[in-house]
Amino acid sequence: MDNIAKEGDEIGMGIAAPVDPAERSVGGPSNLGHQPIRVAKEALQAFTTAFFVKMGLNTEEAQGAAEILVTSDLRNIESHGVARLDMYRRMFVQKVAQPQAVFEIKRETGATALVDGGGGLGLVVARRAMELAIQKAKATGLGFVTVTNSSHFGIAGFYPDMALAHDMIGLAMTNATPQLVPTNGRAAALGTNPIAFAAPAKEEFPFLLDMATTAVAFGKIEIAARLEKAIPLGWGLDGQGQPTTDPLVTFEALALNPLGSTAEMSSHKGYGLAAMVDILCGVLSGMGHSLKVPRSRAGHFFGAIQIEAFRDLEEFKLEMDEMIRDLKAIPPLQEGGRVYVAGEKEYLAQAENLRLGIPLHPKIIYRMAQLSQELDIPPLAN
């Protein structure tokens, strides 16, 4: 199998779903090929909204949930886009996610809150929690919200991006069921536990970091399996904690290296960051750390920081522009290459895909056609 890694590919773009491997795959006939099919954003938004309405969400919540998945595909983060529809369907069918869950604030101060998501869909619960953090930041300068009893919330980067619209710095994290094998261990003990952070700029793209604390997001293992490509050595492990390049072996074992890959390459740093996320999302919220998180459940942590509580907003944005430009001006390692800043590739992809259409794998298109028939919802428009 060819290696899936490509030059400049970023590490980690969100969290892997806390479900069994058998619930992750997107199947389809083997003769469909791998050439992406482009779909208009509006068509994908309409189909995905109809899907979530069929699952029991009200129209407003369905539109919001669909926007998160479509944004993921729009930014070429296909591991967390509409390829996840079957996963969300199973969560509703198996009643591990409630379509009409109660969002309840259990404890609150002017700047903080603990929210119980009522076992609802993370795409809905997390969005409301981030909105609450933003409201608190407007009132006090800072807003921090931890969430218990939620579920998979899509790309972590969507939520700090929400703060950018209010000229704020945003932060989001989540834990999940175990997939990260600790340094010197042989079994998974922590989730992919991503960290996402966003800060606005004036003329440059915002800084938007969205990284798993594993060597790679689990969704990239799924993509490699779908494309029948090997994974780089250092991404995944087998059931005995040994390195493998076979995505199906890692897929079955649910075993990823921490960020850093090996002890010799300082994997203890990724391991430590994952534990930090677990403390904020699991222990602080009462959801429980990854080894204690019930299947298909998750705890989250969100933050919003009002820049003007610290310094003049215009001055901050101008200095962000300067910092970003200085980073991109660093001489590239290879002739013809360039240095990117976190989030830049995704924003560039978004602009291109809004113009040309969102690229989807043929197997995903095929599965969406099946879902249209199975659920009696309008098919994806051409």
DRENDO-1510 file (C-alpha; in Angstrom, 1 decimal, always signed):
<recs>
REC; n; res; u; v; w
REC; 1; MET; +0.0; +0.0; +0.0 .
REC; 2; ASP; +1.2; +3.6; -0.7 .
REC; 3; ASN; +1.9; +5.8; +2.2 .
REC; 4; ILE; -0.9; +8.3; +3.0 .
REC; 5; ALA; +1.4; +11.0; +4.4 .
REC; 6; LYS; +2.0; +14.0; +2.2 .
REC; 7; GLU; +4.3; +16.9; +2.4 .
REC; 8; GLY; +2.9; +19.7; +4.6 .
REC; 9; ASP; +0.1; +17.6; +6.0 .
REC; 10; GLU; -0.9; +18.9; +9.4 .
REC; 11; ILE; -1.1; +16.7; +12.5 .
REC; 12; GLY; -4.5; +16.2; +14.0 .
REC; 13; MET; -7.6; +18.1; +13.0 .
REC; 14; GLY; -10.2; +17.2; +15.6 .
REC; 15; ILE; -11.4; +14.4; +17.7 .
REC; 16; ALA; -12.1; +10.8; +16.8 .
REC; 17; ALA; -15.6; +9.6; +17.6 .
REC; 18; PRO; -16.0; +7.6; +20.8 .
REC; 19; VAL; -17.5; +4.6; +19.2 .
REC; 20; ASP; -16.5; +1.1; +18.2 .
REC; 21; PRO; -14.4; +0.6; +15.1 .
REC; 22; ALA; -17.3; -1.2; +13.4 .
REC; 23; GLU; -19.3; +2.0; +13.7 .
REC; 24; ARG; -16.8; +4.2; +11.9 .
REC; 25; SER; -16.5; +2.9; +8.4 .
REC; 26; VAL; -18.1; +4.3; +5.2 .
REC; 27; GLY; -18.6; +1.4; +2.9 .
REC; 28; GLY; -19.5; +1.1; -0.8 .
REC; 29; PRO; -18.7; -0.9; -3.9 .
REC; 30; SER; -15.0; -1.3; -4.5 .
REC; 31; ASN; -15.3; +0.0; -8.1 .
REC; 32; LEU; -16.3; +3.5; -7.2 .
REC; 33; GLY; -12.7; +4.8; -7.4 .
REC; 34; HIS; -11.2; +7.5; -5.3 .
REC; 35; GLN; -11.7; +10.6; -7.5 .
REC; 36; PRO; -13.5; +13.2; -5.3 .
REC; 37; ILE; -16.9; +14.4; -6.5 .
REC; 38; ARG; -17.6; +18.1; -5.8 .
REC; 39; VAL; -20.9; +19.2; -4.2 .
REC; 40; ALA; -22.2; +22.7; -3.6 .
REC; 41; LYS; -22.2; +23.8; +0.0 .
REC; 42; GLU; -25.9; +24.7; -0.1 .
REC; 43; ALA; -26.8; +21.2; -1.3 .
REC; 44; LEU; -24.7; +19.5; +1.4 .
REC; 45; GLN; -26.1; +21.8; +4.1 .
REC; 46; ALA; -29.7; +21.0; +3.0 .
REC; 47; PHE; -29.2; +17.3; +2.9 .
REC; 48; THR; -27.4; +17.2; +6.3 .
REC; 49; THR; -30.1; +19.4; +7.9 .
REC; 50; ALA; -32.8; +17.1; +6.6 .
REC; 51; PHE; -30.9; +14.1; +8.1 .
REC; 52; PHE; -30.8; +15.7; +11.5 .
REC; 53; VAL; -34.4; +16.7; +11.4 .
REC; 54; LYS; -35.2; +13.1; +10.6 .
REC; 55; MET; -33.2; +12.1; +13.7 .
REC; 56; GLY; -35.5; +14.2; +15.8 .
REC; 57; LEU; -33.7; +17.6; +16.1 .
REC; 58; ASN; -35.8; +20.7; +15.7 .
REC; 59; THR; -35.0; +22.7; +12.5 .
REC; 60; GLU; -32.8; +25.3; +14.2 .
REC; 61; GLU; -30.6; +22.7; +16.0 .
REC; 62; ALA; -30.5; +20.5; +12.8 .
REC; 63; GLN; -29.2; +23.5; +10.8 .
REC; 64; GLY; -26.6; +24.2; +13.4 .
REC; 65; ALA; -25.4; +20.6; +13.6 .
REC; 66; ALA; -25.3; +20.4; +9.8 .
REC; 67; GLU; -23.2; +23.6; +9.6 .
REC; 68; ILE; -20.5; +22.1; +11.8 .
REC; 69; LEU; -20.2; +19.0; +9.6 .
REC; 70; VAL; -20.4; +21.0; +6.4 .
REC; 71; THR; -17.7; +23.4; +7.7 .
REC; 72; SER; -15.5; +20.4; +8.3 .
REC; 73; ASP; -15.8; +19.2; +4.7 .
REC; 74; LEU; -15.6; +22.7; +3.4 .
REC; 75; ARG; -12.1; +23.0; +5.1 .
REC; 76; ASN; -11.0; +19.6; +3.7 .
REC; 77; ILE; -11.3; +18.0; +7.2 .
REC; 78; GLU; -13.1; +15.0; +5.7 .
REC; 79; SER; -12.5; +12.9; +8.8 .
REC; 80; HIS; -15.2; +14.9; +10.7 .
REC; 81; GLY; -17.7; +15.9; +8.0 .
REC; 82; VAL; -20.7; +14.1; +6.5 .
REC; 83; ALA; -18.7; +10.8; +6.5 .
REC; 84; ARG; -19.9; +10.8; +10.2 .
REC; 85; LEU; -23.6; +10.7; +9.4 .
REC; 86; ASP; -23.9; +6.9; +10.0 .
REC; 87; MET; -22.1; +7.3; +13.3 .
REC; 88; TYR; -24.6; +10.0; +14.5 .
REC; 89; ARG; -27.5; +7.9; +13.2 .
REC; 90; ARG; -26.4; +4.9; +15.3 .
REC; 91; MET; -26.0; +7.2; +18.4 .
REC; 92; PHE; -29.7; +8.2; +18.1 .
REC; 93; VAL; -30.9; +4.7; +17.2 .
REC; 94; GLN; -29.1; +3.2; +20.2 .
REC; 95; LYS; -30.3; +6.1; +22.4 .
REC; 96; VAL; -26.8; +7.1; +23.4 .
REC; 97; ALA; -27.7; +10.6; +22.1 .
REC; 98; GLN; -31.0; +12.2; +22.9 .
REC; 99; PRO; -32.5; +14.4; +20.1 .
REC; 100; GLN; -34.4; +16.6; +22.6 .
REC; 101; ALA; -32.0; +16.7; +25.5 .
REC; 102; VAL; -32.3; +19.4; +28.2 .
REC; 103; PHE; -29.3; +21.8; +28.4 .
REC; 104; GLU; -29.0; +22.6; +32.1 .
REC; 105; ILE; -26.7; +24.9; +34.0 .
REC; 106; LYS; -25.8; +23.1; +37.2 .
REC; 107; ARG; -23.3; +25.6; +38.7 .
REC; 108; GLU; -22.5; +29.2; +37.7 .
REC; 109; THR; -20.6; +32.3; +38.5 .
REC; 110; GLY; -20.3; +35.5; +36.5 .
REC; 111; ALA; -17.4; +34.1; +34.4 .
REC; 112; THR; -17.9; +30.3; +34.7 .
REC; 113; ALA; -20.5; +27.6; +34.4 .
REC; 114; LEU; -20.9; +23.8; +34.6 .
REC; 115; VAL; -23.4; +22.5; +32.1 .
REC; 116; ASP; -25.1; +19.1; +31.9 .
REC; 117; GLY; -25.8; +18.3; +28.3 .
REC; 118; GLY; -28.6; +15.8; +29.1 .
REC; 119; GLY; -27.0; +13.1; +27.0 .
REC; 120; GLY; -27.7; +15.3; +23.9 .
REC; 121; LEU; -25.9; +15.5; +20.6 .
REC; 122; GLY; -22.5; +17.1; +21.1 .
REC; 123; LEU; -22.9; +19.2; +18.0 .
REC; 124; VAL; -25.9; +20.9; +19.7 .
REC; 125; VAL; -24.7; +20.9; +23.3 .
REC; 126; ALA; -21.2; +22.2; +22.5 .
REC; 127; ARG; -22.5; +25.0; +20.3 .
REC; 128; ARG; -24.7; +26.3; +23.1 .
REC; 129; ALA; -22.0; +26.0; +25.7 .
REC; 130; MET; -19.6; +28.0; +23.5 .
REC; 131; GLU; -22.3; +30.7; +23.1 .
REC; 132; LEU; -22.6; +30.8; +26.9 .
REC; 133; ALA; -18.8; +31.2; +27.3 .
REC; 134; ILE; -19.0; +34.1; +24.8 .
REC; 135; GLN; -21.9; +35.8; +26.7 .
REC; 136; LYS; -19.9; +35.6; +29.9 .
REC; 137; ALA; -16.8; +37.0; +28.3 .
REC; 138; LYS; -18.8; +40.0; +27.0 .
REC; 139; ALA; -20.0; +40.6; +30.6 .
REC; 140; THR; -16.9; +39.9; +32.6 .
REC; 141; GLY; -14.0; +39.8; +30.1 .
REC; 142; LEU; -13.6; +36.0; +30.5 .
REC; 143; GLY; -15.9; +33.1; +30.0 .
REC; 144; PHE; -15.2; +29.4; +30.8 .
REC; 145; VAL; -17.7; +26.6; +30.5 .
REC; 146; THR; -17.2; +22.9; +31.3 .
REC; 147; VAL; -19.7; +20.4; +30.0 .
REC; 148; THR; -20.7; +17.0; +31.3 .
REC; 149; ASN; -23.0; +14.3; +29.8 .
REC; 150; SER; -22.4; +15.3; +26.1 .
REC; 151; SER; -21.2; +13.4; +23.1 .
REC; 152; HIS; -19.0; +13.7; +19.9 .
REC; 153; PHE; -19.0; +17.4; +18.9 .
REC; 154; GLY; -17.3; +17.3; +15.5 .
REC; 155; ILE; -14.2; +19.4; +14.7 .
REC; 156; ALA; -12.9; +21.2; +17.8 .
REC; 157; GLY; -11.9; +24.2; +15.7 .
REC; 158; PHE; -15.5; +25.2; +15.0 .
REC; 159; TYR; -16.1; +26.5; +18.5 .
REC; 160; PRO; -13.2; +28.9; +19.1 .
REC; 161; ASP; -13.9; +30.1; +15.5 .
REC; 162; MET; -17.3; +31.2; +17.0 .
REC; 163; ALA; -15.5; +33.6; +19.3 .
REC; 164; LEU; -13.7; +35.3; +16.4 .
REC; 165; ALA; -17.0; +36.8; +15.2 .
REC; 166; HIS; -17.0; +38.7; +18.5 .
REC; 167; ASP; -13.4; +39.8; +18.3 .
REC; 168; MET; -12.5; +37.4; +21.1 .
REC; 169; ILE; -9.9; +34.6; +21.6 .
REC; 170; GLY; -11.6; +31.2; +21.7 .
REC; 171; LEU; -10.6; +27.9; +23.2 .
REC; 172; ALA; -12.2; +24.4; +23.0 .
REC; 173; MET; -11.3; +20.9; +24.2 .
REC; 174; THR; -13.0; +17.5; +24.6 .
REC; 175; ASN; -12.2; +14.1; +26.0 .
REC; 176; ALA; -13.4; +10.8; +24.6 .
REC; 177; THR; -13.1; +7.1; +25.2 .
REC; 178; PRO; -9.5; +5.7; +25.1 .
REC; 179; GLN; -7.5; +5.7; +22.0 .
REC; 180; LEU; -4.1; +7.2; +23.1 .
REC; 181; VAL; -1.6; +4.7; +24.4 .
REC; 182; PRO; +0.5; +6.4; +27.1 .
REC; 183; THR; +4.3; +6.6; +26.7 .
REC; 184; ASN; +5.8; +3.2; +27.7 .
REC; 185; GLY; +2.3; +1.6; +27.8 .
REC; 186; ARG; +0.7; -1.0; +25.6 .
REC; 187; ALA; -3.1; -0.2; +26.0 .
REC; 188; ALA; -5.1; +3.0; +25.3 .
REC; 189; ALA; -5.9; +5.1; +28.4 .
REC; 190; LEU; -6.8; +8.6; +27.0 .
REC; 191; GLY; -8.9; +9.9; +24.1 .
REC; 192; THR; -7.5; +11.8; +21.2 .
REC; 193; ASN; -8.3; +14.8; +23.5 .
REC; 194; PRO; -7.9; +17.7; +21.0 .
REC; 195; ILE; -7.1; +21.3; +21.8 .
REC; 196; ALA; -8.4; +24.1; +19.6 .
REC; 197; PHE; -7.5; +27.8; +19.9 .
REC; 198; ALA; -8.3; +30.8; +17.8 .
REC; 199; ALA; -7.2; +34.5; +17.8 .
REC; 200; PRO; -8.3; +37.2; +15.4 .
REC; 201; ALA; -6.1; +39.2; +13.1 .
REC; 202; LYS; -6.9; +42.3; +11.1 .
REC; 203; GLU; -6.0; +41.5; +7.4 .
REC; 204; GLU; -4.5; +38.1; +7.7 .
REC; 205; PHE; -6.5; +34.9; +8.3 .
REC; 206; PRO; -7.2; +34.3; +12.0 .
REC; 207; PHE; -4.8; +32.0; +13.8 .
REC; 208; LEU; -6.8; +28.7; +14.3 .
REC; 209; LEU; -5.0; +25.8; +15.9 .
REC; 210; ASP; -7.0; +22.5; +16.0 .
REC; 211; MET; -4.8; +19.6; +17.0 .
REC; 212; ALA; -5.3; +16.1; +18.5 .
REC; 213; THR; -2.9; +15.2; +21.3 .
REC; 214; THR; -2.4; +11.9; +19.6 .
REC; 215; ALA; +0.2; +11.7; +16.8 .
REC; 216; VAL; -2.8; +12.0; +14.4 .
REC; 217; ALA; -6.6; +12.2; +14.7 .
REC; 218; PHE; -8.2; +8.8; +14.5 .
REC; 219; GLY; -10.3; +9.9; +11.5 .
REC; 220; LYS; -7.1; +9.9; +9.4 .
REC; 221; ILE; -6.7; +6.2; +10.2 .
REC; 222; GLU; -10.3; +5.7; +8.8 .
REC; 223; ILE; -9.4; +7.7; +5.7 .
REC; 224; ALA; -6.3; +5.6; +5.1 .
REC; 225; ALA; -8.4; +2.4; +5.4 .
REC; 226; ARG; -11.0; +3.8; +2.9 .
REC; 227; LEU; -8.2; +4.7; +0.4 .
REC; 228; GLU; -6.4; +1.4; +1.0 .
REC; 229; LYS; -3.2; +3.2; +1.9 .
REC; 230; ALA; -0.6; +2.5; +4.6 .
REC; 231; ILE; -0.1; +4.9; +7.5 .
REC; 232; PRO; +3.2; +6.3; +8.4 .
REC; 233; LEU; +5.2; +4.4; +11.1 .
REC; 234; GLY; +4.6; +6.2; +14.4 .
REC; 235; TRP; +0.9; +7.0; +13.9 .
REC; 236; GLY; -0.8; +3.7; +15.1 .
REC; 237; LEU; -0.2; +0.6; +17.2 .
REC; 238; ASP; -1.5; -2.9; +17.2 .
REC; 239; GLY; -3.3; -4.6; +20.1 .
REC; 240; GLN; +0.0; -5.3; +21.9 .
REC; 241; GLY; +1.3; -1.7; +21.7 .
REC; 242; GLN; +3.6; -2.4; +18.8 .
REC; 243; PRO; +4.0; -0.1; +15.8 .
REC; 244; THR; +2.1; -0.8; +12.6 .
REC; 245; THR; +1.6; +0.7; +9.2 .
REC; 246; ASP; -1.6; -1.1; +8.5 .
REC; 247; PRO; -4.6; +1.2; +9.2 .
REC; 248; LEU; -7.0; -1.7; +9.6 .
REC; 249; VAL; -4.8; -3.1; +12.5 .
REC; 250; THR; -4.8; +0.3; +14.2 .
REC; 251; PHE; -8.5; +0.7; +13.4 .
REC; 252; GLU; -9.3; -2.6; +15.2 .
REC; 253; ALA; -7.0; -1.9; +18.1 .
REC; 254; LEU; -8.2; +1.7; +18.7 .
REC; 255; ALA; -4.5; +2.4; +19.6 .
REC; 256; LEU; -2.7; +5.6; +18.7 .
REC; 257; ASN; +0.6; +7.0; +19.7 .
REC; 258; PRO; +0.7; +10.3; +21.7 .
REC; 259; LEU; +1.8; +13.5; +19.9 .
REC; 260; GLY; +5.5; +12.9; +19.4 .
REC; 261; SER; +5.0; +9.3; +18.5 .
REC; 262; THR; +7.7; +7.6; +20.6 .
REC; 263; ALA; +9.4; +8.0; +23.9 .
REC; 264; GLU; +12.6; +8.9; +22.0 .
REC; 265; MET; +10.7; +11.6; +20.2 .
REC; 266; SER; +9.2; +13.1; +23.4 .
REC; 267; SER; +5.8; +11.5; +23.2 .
REC; 268; HIS; +5.4; +12.2; +27.0 .
REC; 269; LYS; +4.5; +15.8; +25.9 .
REC; 270; GLY; +1.5; +14.6; +23.9 .
REC; 271; TYR; +0.6; +12.2; +26.7 .
REC; 272; GLY; +0.8; +15.1; +29.2 .
REC; 273; LEU; -1.3; +17.4; +27.1 .
REC; 274; ALA; -4.0; +14.7; +26.7 .
REC; 275; ALA; -4.1; +14.2; +30.4 .
REC; 276; MET; -4.5; +18.0; +30.9 .
REC; 277; VAL; -7.5; +18.0; +28.5 .
REC; 278; ASP; -9.0; +15.1; +30.4 .
REC; 279; ILE; -8.7; +17.0; +33.7 .
REC; 280; LEU; -10.5; +20.1; +32.3 .
REC; 281; CYS; -13.1; +18.1; +30.3 .
REC; 282; GLY; -13.6; +15.0; +32.4 .
REC; 283; VAL; -12.5; +15.5; +36.0 .
REC; 284; LEU; -13.5; +19.2; +36.3 .
REC; 285; SER; -16.9; +18.6; +34.7 .
REC; 286; GLY; -17.6; +15.4; +36.6 .
REC; 287; MET; -17.9; +13.5; +33.3 .
REC; 288; GLY; -15.0; +11.3; +34.3 .
REC; 289; HIS; -11.6; +10.8; +32.7 .
REC; 290; SER; -11.3; +8.8; +29.5 .
REC; 291; LEU; -11.1; +5.4; +31.1 .
REC; 292; LYS; -14.3; +6.1; +33.0 .
REC; 293; VAL; -16.2; +7.9; +30.2 .
REC; 294; PRO; -19.3; +5.9; +29.2 .
REC; 295; ARG; -19.4; +4.7; +25.6 .
REC; 296; SER; -20.3; +7.5; +23.1 .
REC; 297; ARG; -20.2; +10.1; +25.9 .
REC; 298; ALA; -17.7; +13.1; +26.3 .
REC; 299; GLY; -17.0; +16.1; +28.5 .
REC; 300; HIS; -16.0; +19.4; +27.0 .
REC; 301; PHE; -14.3; +22.6; +28.0 .
REC; 302; PHE; -14.8; +26.0; +26.3 .
REC; 303; GLY; -13.3; +29.4; +26.8 .
REC; 304; ALA; -13.7; +33.0; +25.5 .
REC; 305; ILE; -11.4; +35.9; +26.2 .
REC; 306; GLN; -12.4; +39.5; +25.5 .
REC; 307; ILE; -9.3; +41.1; +24.1 .
REC; 308; GLU; -10.2; +44.6; +25.1 .
REC; 309; ALA; -10.1; +43.4; +28.7 .
REC; 310; PHE; -6.4; +43.3; +28.3 .
REC; 311; ARG; -5.4; +45.7; +25.5 .
REC; 312; ASP; -6.7; +47.8; +22.6 .
REC; 313; LEU; -8.4; +45.5; +20.1 .
REC; 314; GLU; -7.0; +47.3; +17.0 .
REC; 315; GLU; -3.5; +47.1; +18.3 .
REC; 316; PHE; -3.8; +43.4; +19.1 .
REC; 317; LYS; -5.1; +42.7; +15.6 .
REC; 318; LEU; -2.3; +44.7; +14.0 .
REC; 319; GLU; +0.3; +42.8; +16.0 .
REC; 320; MET; -1.3; +39.5; +15.1 .
REC; 321; ASP; -0.9; +40.5; +11.4 .
REC; 322; GLU; +2.8; +41.3; +12.1 .
REC; 323; MET; +3.4; +38.0; +13.9 .
REC; 324; ILE; +1.7; +35.9; +11.2 .
REC; 325; ARG; +3.6; +37.7; +8.4 .
REC; 326; ASP; +6.9; +37.2; +10.2 .
REC; 327; LEU; +6.2; +33.5; +10.6 .
REC; 328; LYS; +5.3; +33.1; +6.9 .
REC; 329; ALA; +8.4; +35.0; +5.9 .
REC; 330; ILE; +10.7; +32.4; +7.4 .
REC; 331; PRO; +12.8; +30.9; +4.6 .
REC; 332; PRO; +11.3; +27.5; +3.5 .
REC; 333; LEU; +13.1; +24.2; +4.0 .
REC; 334; GLN; +12.7; +23.2; +0.3 .
REC; 335; GLU; +12.7; +25.4; -2.8 .
REC; 336; GLY; +9.2; +26.3; -3.8 .
REC; 337; GLY; +7.8; +25.5; -0.4 .
REC; 338; ARG; +6.5; +27.9; +2.2 .
REC; 339; VAL; +5.8; +28.2; +5.9 .
REC; 340; TYR; +2.1; +28.1; +6.9 .
REC; 341; VAL; +0.4; +29.4; +10.1 .
REC; 342; ALA; -2.2; +27.2; +11.9 .
REC; 343; GLY; -5.6; +27.4; +10.2 .
REC; 344; GLU; -4.3; +29.0; +7.0 .
REC; 345; LYS; -4.6; +25.8; +4.9 .
REC; 346; GLU; -8.2; +25.2; +6.1 .
REC; 347; TYR; -9.2; +28.8; +5.3 .
REC; 348; LEU; -7.7; +28.6; +1.9 .
REC; 349; ALA; -9.4; +25.3; +1.2 .
REC; 350; GLN; -12.7; +26.9; +2.4 .
REC; 351; ALA; -12.4; +29.7; -0.2 .
REC; 352; GLU; -11.6; +27.2; -3.0 .
REC; 353; ASN; -14.4; +24.8; -2.1 .
REC; 354; LEU; -16.9; +27.6; -1.9 .
REC; 355; ARG; -16.0; +28.4; -5.4 .
REC; 356; LEU; -15.6; +25.0; -6.9 .
REC; 357; GLY; -17.8; +22.8; -4.6 .
REC; 358; ILE; -16.9; +20.6; -1.7 .
REC; 359; PRO; -14.9; +17.4; -2.6 .
REC; 360; LEU; -16.4; +14.2; -1.3 .
REC; 361; HIS; -15.2; +10.6; -1.7 .
REC; 362; PRO; -17.4; +8.6; -4.0 .
REC; 363; LYS; -18.1; +6.1; -1.2 .
REC; 364; ILE; -19.5; +8.9; +0.9 .
REC; 365; ILE; -21.7; +10.1; -2.0 .
REC; 366; TYR; -22.9; +6.5; -2.4 .
REC; 367; ARG; -23.7; +6.2; +1.3 .
REC; 368; MET; -25.6; +9.4; +1.3 .
REC; 369; ALA; -27.8; +8.1; -1.6 .
REC; 370; GLN; -28.5; +5.1; +0.5 .
REC; 371; LEU; -29.4; +7.2; +3.5 .
REC; 372; SER; -31.8; +9.2; +1.3 .
REC; 373; GLN; -33.7; +6.1; +0.5 .
REC; 374; GLU; -33.5; +4.5; +4.0 .
REC; 375; LEU; -34.7; +7.6; +5.8 .
REC; 376; ASP; -37.0; +9.0; +3.1 .
REC; 377; ILE; -35.3; +12.4; +2.8 .
REC; 378; PRO; -34.6; +14.3; -0.4 .
REC; 379; PRO; -31.5; +13.1; -2.2 .
REC; 380; LEU; -28.3; +15.2; -2.3 .
REC; 381; ALA; -28.8; +17.8; -5.1 .
REC; 382; ASN; -26.4; +17.7; -8.1 .
</recs>
